[in-house]
Amino acid sequence: MDFTFDARTEELRAKLLAFMDEYVYPAEQLVDEQRAQLVSPWENPPVVEELKAEARRQGLWNLFLPDAEYGAGLTNLQYAPLAEITGRSPQLAPTVTNCAAPDTGNMEVLAQFGDERQKKQWLEPLLAGEIRSAFAMTEPEVASSDATNITTRIERDGGGDYVITGRKWYISGAMHPDCKVFIVMGKTDPDGPDIRRRQSMVLVPRDTPGVTVTRAMQVFGYEDHYHGGHAEVVFDQARVPVSNLIGEEGGGFAIAQARLGPGRIHHCMRLIGMAERAIELMCRRAVSRTAFGKALAQQGVVHNWIADARVQVEQLRLLVLKTAWLMDTVGNKGAHTEIQAIKIATPRTVTGILDRAIQLHGAGGVSQDFPLAELYAAARTLMLADGPDEVHQRSLARRELKKYR
């Protein structure tokens, strides 16, 4: 089997690796220092805007979009090793290359389902990195792992408007001052016979009367400033024109599934980069520290941790690459089982690798002096985001059992 990538992917890999070494890693500490000087911690530090300009100048921009009309025109298989590289610095690299969630998923939705006016008004500035966006689906009052539970109402007023009422939370990116629009999922037909045709999606500008960002939600104590935060948002009779509907009424559930498929694999690609960063930190720590008369690198348990981590990462990478290839060749539906498999296996495994890396670093592992604690929080959260593990296990098991019935 040929494990080499095509010439374009190799060229972009080389450029991106150099960009990370020259610009991203040296800026990680500077970002925190500059953010401490800002009036609002949600603003982009100056160095972020500088890196965005440099990434765009080098052609390291919108790499995630397979549609060449809007993005780099890369396949999922071509994008996989690039996303892995940016995953080594998830707080910074995805943002400065305009490949950060939730904007990536929102751009994919607009590119695939938006009309020309919606693309002009929202997709184009998102592609240019001029604005940010948020995706409002999860709600605090219901088990949002079942999207049919969503209670937010999107009602016609009898004229040319929708009126939106509901409460959302953990709306990623919503605290960022550049977040200008929400894609909101709610029910337009709450009593419809088909529970998967009750939901729709609409575009809601942030400055719409009735839209209130009430607070920032923490993730294991982190506010994820680099991510634009995770907000609680209230929609109180927020009114938008019917033309802000994405696709058709009743199409919200299908659009959500189309959005989440690529999002899940992108997260898994970046998680492999996080694991590689953890292994690197483990090895550097092991050869530089001495305990009980010998280097940590001579301790048998440390050997086991590092060896197990390497084996696990190689296994995960192959599964993610297979999934990317299937998505390119047979589509998201054809890759359904593999998408679920990587969503189950990758966050769980990478969380374990990060846990051992933290252990190896002792007190330093849970401190702000190393990225491990924040990486751990991000990886553990992904066992919930885009569908909790148990939902994917349930669906995958059913597909397996169906073969025997």
N, C-alpha and C positions, 0 to 999 in steps of 0.2 A: 504494500500500500504506500502511495506517495503522500508524505506528510508535509511537503513543501507548499507554500502559498504561491499564488500567481505573482507576476512581476509588479503589478500595481500595488497589491497588498504589501509586498516586501518593501517597496519604495516608501509607502506611507508608514509602515512600521519603523523603518530607519529614521524617518523624519520625526515621528512622534516620540521615539525613544530619546533622540537628541533634544527635542523640545522639553521633555520632562527633566532631563539632566541639567539643561542650561537655564531653564526658566521656572519650571513648576516646583521642583523640590526646594530650590533656594528660596522660593517665595512663601513656603508654607508657614514659617515662623513670622515673616514680615506681615502676612495677612492678619494674624492675630494682633500684632503690634499696632498696625494701622487701624484696625477695627476698634481698638480701645480708645482711639482718638476721635471717633466719629460721634456725631450727635445721636444718631440711631444705630444700634448694632446691626440692623437689618440692611443698611446701605452697603453697596459694594465698596470695599477699600480701593484706593486708586490703583494699586498694583493689579487688581483683578481686571480692571478696564484696560490696562496696559497689556496684560497677557492675552486678553480677548483680541485686541488689535493685532498682536504678533501672530497668534494662531490663525487668524483670518488671512493675514499676509502670506503665511506659509502654506495656505490651502488645507489646514487642519481644522475644518469648519463644517458643521452639519454632516459629519461622517455617517451618522446613523440612518439617514433617509435613503432608502433604495431607489426612490424616484429621482432620476437625474435632473428632472425639471426643477426640483426644489432643493435637492441635497447632492451628496457626492456620487450617488448612483451606485453604491456598493451593495453587494448581496449580503445577506446575514452572515454567510461564511467568511466573506472578506472583512466584515466589520468586527467579527468576534475577537481576533487577536488585538485589534486596536482598542476595543472596549476594555479588554483585559489590562492593557497598559494604563489606561486612564484610571482603572480601578485601584491602582497602586497609590493614588492620591485622590480618593473619591470626594474629599472636601473641596478640591480646587480644579482638578483636570477636566472633569465633565463640564463644569460651568464655563471655563475659559475656552473650550472648543465648541460651545453651544450644543452639547450632547447630554445635558442634564435633565433628569425627570423633575417635575412633571411636564416640562415644556416639550420634551421629545414626543411623548404620547399625544399631547394636544396638537402638535404640528402634524403628526401622522393622521389624526382624526380629521383635521381641516383639509389636509391634502387629499384624503380619500373620500370624505363625505361632504365637505363644505362646498357651498356654491361660490360663484366668482366674486360676489360682493364680500362674502365672509373671508375668502382668501385674501382679497385686497386689503381689507380693513385689519385683519388679525394675523393671518399666516405670514404675510410679507414682513411685517415688523418683527415677528417672532424669529423668522429665518435670519433676519439681519442682526438679531441680538439686541434690538432696541427696546423691547419690552419683555416682561415675563408673564406667566399665566398660571392658573391653578385648575385642578380637576376636582369638582365637589360631588362626591358620591357617598362616602362613609357618614353614618349618623350615630350619635351617642345613645339614642333611645331604642334602637333595634339592633339585632344581630346582623350586621352588615356583611358578614361572610356569605349570607344568602341575599343576593342583590334584589330579589323579589320583595324583600321586607321594606325597602326604601319607602318612607312616608312623605317626603317632600312633595307638595302638590304644584303642578304646573297647569293652570286653568285658563281657558279662554274667557275673556271678559264680555263676550258677545260682540266685540268689535275686532280691531286689528292687533290686539295685545294679548300676551300671556301674563298672568299674575302668579308669582312664585312665592310660596310660603313653606318654610321648613328650617331646620337647624342641622348644620353639618359640623363635623370636627375632623381633626388631623388632615386638614386641607393643605397639602404641601405647597410651599411657595407663596402662600397668601399673605404672609407678613412682609414680604419684600416690597419696597416702595415702587418698584418697576412693574409689579403685578397689576396688569390693567384689565384682565378679563378672566372670568370663570367659565368653564364648561360645567354646567349643572345638570345632574341627572335627577329626575323626579317623575312622578306619575301624572300622565295626561289622561289616562283611562283606568282609574283605580279599581273599577269593578268589572273590567273586561274579562271575557271568558278565558283568554290565553294569558296566563300570568307573566309570560315573557314578552307580551306585546303591550303591557300597561305603561312602560317607561319610555320617556323621551329625553333628549338632551337639547339644551338651549344655551346660547351664548349670553352671558350677563356681564356687562361692563362693571368694573369694580365701583365706579362712582354712581351707579344706579341708586336712586332714592330707595330706601328700604333694605339695602345691603349693609350689614354691620359686621366688621371683624372684631369680635369681642375679646379675644385673648389668644396668646401663644400657648400651644400645648408643648410640654416637654417630653423628651424621649430618653428615659433613664437619666433624667436630670439635665440633659443637653437640650438647647434650644435650636440647634442646627442652623445657626445664622447663615452659613455658607449656602444652605439649601433654600433659603428664603423662609425658613421656619415651617411650622405646622399649626394652622390656626383653627379656632372655632369660629364659624361664620353663621350669622342669622340672616335669613331672607324673610322679611316681614312685608308682605304685599309688594314685593319688588316687581316692577312692570317693565317688560321689554316687548318690542314688536314681534309679531308672529314670524317675520322674516328671519329672526334670530334662531329659529329651529334648525338643528343640524340634521340633515337627511329628512326622514319622514316621521310623523307621529307614530309611536309604537316601536320605533327602531332603536331605542336607547340601549336595550339589553344587548342586541347584536353588535352595536357600535362599541359597547364596553368590552365585549369579548374580543373584537378585532383590535382594540387598543391594548388590552392587557397581554395578549400573546407576545408581541414584540417586547413589551415592557418587561415581562418575566425573563425572557432570555437575555435582555440587556443587563438586568440586575445580576444574573448568574455569571455573565461574562466578566462584569466588574468585580464580582465576589472572588473570582479566581485570582485577579490581580491583587486584591486585598490579602488573600492567602499567601501569595508569593512575597508580598511585602513582609508579612508576619514571619515567614521562613527565613528571609534575609535578616530580619532583626533578631530572630532566635540564634542564628549562626554567629552573628557579630557579638551578641551578648555571651554566647557560650565560650568563644575563644578569648574573650577579654576579661572574664571574671573568674576569681578563684574562691573556692569554698572548701573547708575541711582539708586543706593541704594540696588540692589539685584543681586544675581548671574545670569549669562546668562542662567543657567539651569532652572531658574524660569520664564523665559520669554516665553510667549505663542507661539510666532512665532518660537522660537528655538525648542520647543516641536514638532511643526508641521514639521519642517525640518527633525528632527531626525526620527520621526514616518514615514513620507513619504519615507525617504531613506530606512528604514528597510523593509517596505512593497515592495518597488520597487526591492530591491536586492533579496528578497525571490522569487518574481515572475520571475525575470530574471534567477535565478539559476535553477529553475524548468524547464524553457524553454530550457536552455542550456543543462541540463542533458537529457531531452527528445530528443533533437537533437543528442547528443552523442550516446544515445541508438539506435536511428534510423540508424545512420551511421554504427553502429556495426552490426545491424540486417538486414537492407535492402539496405545498401550502400549509397554512396553520392547522387546518383540520386534519390533514394527513400526518402532521407531526404532533397531534394532540397528546398521545401517550408520552412521548419524549419530553414535551414541554412540561407536563406535570411531573415527570421523573426528575428533571433538573431542578424544578422549583422545590421539590421535596428534599433532594439530596444536597444541593449546593449550600443553601444557608445553614443547614444543620451541620454539615461537615466543616464548613469554614468557621462557624462559631466555635467548634471544638478545637480547631487549629489555633485560633486566636486565644482561646482560653489557656492552652498550654504555653503559648508565647507570653501571655501575661504572667503565668506562674513562673516562668523562667526569669522574668524581669523583676520578680519580687514586688516591692512597694512601687518601684518605678513603672511597673506595668499598668497600675491603676491611676497613675498620675497624668498630669497634663504635659509632662516632659517627653512622652512618647505617644504616638498616635494609636496605640493598641486599644485603650479603653473606648475611644470614640469609634474605632473600627468594629469592636465587639458589639457596641450598642447598635450600630447600623446593621451588622449581619444578623443579630438576634431579632431585630425588628422585621427583617425580611422573611422571617418564619410566620409573620402575620400579614404583611403587606401583599397586595395582589392575590388575595385568597390565602387563608391559613393552611398550613400543611395538611391538617386533617381533611379539609374539603378536597384537596387534590388526591390524597390517599383514598378517600371514599370513591371518587370518580374513577381513578386508575384501577382500583380493585374490581369495580363493577365491569369495566371493560375486559379485564382479564377473565373474570368468571363467566362473562357472556359467551366466551369461546367454548365452554363446557356445558352449556345449557341447550 
